Amino acid sequence: MRLDLFLKKTCVIPQRSVAKQICDAGAARINGAVAKASHDVEAGDRIHLEFAQRDLEIEVVDVPFGNVAKRDAGRYVTVVRDVRRGPADDF
């Protein structure tokens, strides 16, 4: 499954277009390498996302097939690290 679609289906990012923008900006990494929106996601991958005031690292537990209910979205990822940054942290 594509990275942008995975992020949307697992409710990590609410819209696929936003997920694609993050990937296009170079703010998404899979297993340490910069990833495009079309990169295939597999179980065991570590995804690191850099937002303006947040760094999020998740591990892919499983890849969903078909539609995913919001209540079930959390079972596909495990949060490894979630660090919020303030404006003073941006140098």
N, C-alpha and C positions, 0 to 999 in steps of 0.2 A: 504494500500500500504506500502511496506517495506520502511524503512527510507533511505537506500542507493539509492533506485530507485526514491524516492520522491525528494531527493536532486539533482539528475541528471536531472530528467524531468523538474524541476522548474529552472534549470540553476544556482542553488546556487553553485554547484560543477560541473565542466565540464565532469567528467567521473565517472561512477559507481564504478570502481575499486578504485579510489581515495577516494570516499565517504566511501567505505567499510574499507579502511585502517584507515581513521580518526576514524571511529566507533570502530574498533579493538584496536586502541591505547587508547581508553577511553576518547577521546576528544569531544564526542558528548553526549549531555544530552537532555532528553525530560522531560519537567515539573520538572526539578531539579534532575532527576535520570539518572545515566549513562545508555546509550542506545546502544544496539547492532544493527548491520546493518539490522537485520531481524525484528526489532521492528515495529509494525504497527503504522502508522501515521494517526491521525484523525484531523478534523477541530477543531480549538481552542487550539491545542497543541502548546507549546513554545519550540523551538529547540535552544539550545545554542551550538555553535561550537567554539572550541579553535584552532586557527591556530598558527603558529610560531610567527607571528607579527600582529595578528588580533584576536579580539573576536567578534563574530557575533551572535546576538540573533534575531530569526525570529518567527513570529506567523503564523500558518497554517490557511489560510482563507478558503481554499477548497482543496480537494484531487482530482487531475486530473484522468480521465479515458482515456486510450489510449494514443496516441502520442500528444505532446504539441508543438506548434510552438514557436520558441524563442520569438517572439513578444508578445505572450500571457502568457509566463512563469511567469511574474511578478504579474499577478492577483491572483496567488495561495498563495502568501506569503506577509507578511508585515514585513518590517525591524523594529524591536523594538530598537535595539542598535547595533551600528557598531563602535568599538573602535580599532584604529590602535595603535600598540605599537612599540616603537623603541628598539634598542638593549640595551639601558641603563635601560629599564623597566624590563628586564629579570634578576631576582636575584635568 
